[in-house]
Amino acid sequence: MPVSPEQFSSLIQLVSQLQPMPAYQAAKELEMLKPEMTDEQRHAYEQALGDAQRQRKEIEKANAAATEDAFDQDED
């Protein structure tokens, strides 16, 4: 039985959130539903995971740079 578009859409939105726990839980559920996904849904899921990962890495880099800048200012 294919994954309903409504269920798929709501889980994809959660995967895209920056809050780690809801995103993880949604990804876990989508992973279990993966065998039932259409090819289009599977592609959208993989795309959403990649986009979310890139976004989190960019935020992590920005936070690291801000922390480093704050540390450098404290040394001056």
N, C-alpha and C positions, 0 to 999 in steps of 0.2 A: 504494500500500500504506500503510495507516494506521500511525501511530507506535504502538509497543506501549506499553501502560500502564506497564510496568516501566521501560522506557527513559525515557519521559516523566517519570515520577515522580522518578527519580534525577537527571535533568537539572534539573528544577524545584527540587529540594533544593539543588543546587549554585548555582543562580541566587540563591537566598535567603540564601546564606552571605555573611558580611561580608568574606571574603578575596577581593580583587578579581580575581586571575588565574583561579581556578577558576570564579568567577561569570561572568566575561567569556567564557571558553571554552565554558561550558555555554550561555550566551545565544547565542553565535555558532552553535553546533550546532543549537540550537532554531530559530534564524532560518532555517537551511537546511532544516529539517524542516517549517517552517510550512505549505508547500503541502500536505503530507501529513496535517496535523493535522485532527482533527475540530473542529467549532465549539466544543465544550466544552473541548477541549484548548487551542485558540487563545485562548479567553477566560481560562482559568486561567493561561496563559503571560503574557498581557498584564497580568493582575492581579498575578502574581508579580514582574514587572519593576517595576510601579508601587510595590508594597509595598517592594521592595528599595531602590528609589531614595529613597523617603520615609525609610526607616530610615537610610540612609547620610547623608542631609541632616541628620537629627536628630543623628546622632553628630558630624557635621562642625560643627554649631552648638555642641554641647556642648563639643567640643574647642577651638573658637575662644573660647568664653566662659571656659573654664578657663585658656587661654593669656593672655587679657586680664587675668583676675583675678591671675594670677601676675605679670604685668608690672606691674600696679598696686601689688601688694604690694612688689615690688622698688624702686619709686620712693619708697615711704614710708620 
